[in-house]
Amino acid sequence: MSIAEERIERLFEIAEEKASDNRQDLADRYVELARKIGMKAQQPIPAEWKRRYCGDCGAFLTPGKNCRVRINSKREQKIYTCENCGNIQRYGLKQGEEEK
């Protein structure tokens, strides 16, 4: 694992901690830093964290606080809606992932 990958992973972990402590401003800043490191090192954001930030406004998404998650069973999609900017992201359901 490269240094950039480790830093990106750690920044997202810290962002998750800050978001749970109701420090959304810091969580958003850590996401911004992680994205900058990824772009500078030409390192993609890991798939597990890709769904956790808004592609438009860069906010760290916490379901129930600043984002809405819905399941479309007909198209087999998870739909994330950012409450800050209204951006909609659609992802296919993973194999074995149940509708909740």
N, C-alpha and C positions, 0 to 999 in steps of 0.2 A: 504494500500500500504506500502510495507516495505521500509526501508531506501535504500537498494540496488536498488530497482525499481525506486525510486525517483532520485537517483544519476545517474543511467543509462539514464533515461529520460532527465534529465537536461544536461548531457554531450552531448547527441545527439542534443539537441536544440542549445547548444553553438557551436557545430561543424557545424551545418547548418548556423548559423550566420557568423562564420569565413569563411566558404566556399563562402558565398555570398560577403564577403569583400576581396576575392582573397587571403586569408591566408590558402591555402590548407595544408601547413605543420602543422599548429595548429589544423585544422579540423581532420587530420589523427591522431594526438596525442590524441585528445579527444575521438576518436573512440577506439583507443588502450586502453585508461584508462577505458572506459565503458565496453569493452570486458573483461578486467582483473577483474573488480568488479563483473561482471556477473559470471565469472568462479569461483572466490573465494567464492561467496555467493550461488553458484549453482542456479542462477537466469537466466532464458532464456532472450534473447534480445526480446523486443516486436516486433510483426510481422510488424508493420508499419515502424520500423527502420531496420529490417532485410535486406530489399532490398536496403538500402542506403549505404551499405559498401561492399567492395570486400572481399570475403572469402579468397582469396589467399594473396594479398598484404596488406589488411587492410585499403585501401584508402576510404575516404568518397566520395561516388559517387554523382556527380552533373550532371544530364543530360544536354548534350550540351557542357559541359566543359571538363570533364574527363571520361565520359561514354556515350555510345550510347544505345538508347532504340529503339527496333524495335518490331513490332507486327506481329506474324505469325497467320493469320486468319484461316488457315487450321487446325492447331493443337491447336488453341485458347491459344496461349502463348504470354507472354511478354518476350523479350530476352534482357538482360542487358549485355553489353560488356564493360569491364574495359579497358580504353585506356592506363593505366600504364603498366599492365602486360598481357593483352589480355584474361583474365579469362572471361568465358561465364557463365551466370546464367540464367536459364529458370524458369519462374513462370507461372502458369495458370492464365487466365483472371478471375477476380472476376465477380460474377453475377451482371449484370447491368453496368459493365464497358464497355465503348464504345471504338471502335477503333479510334485512333486519328491520 
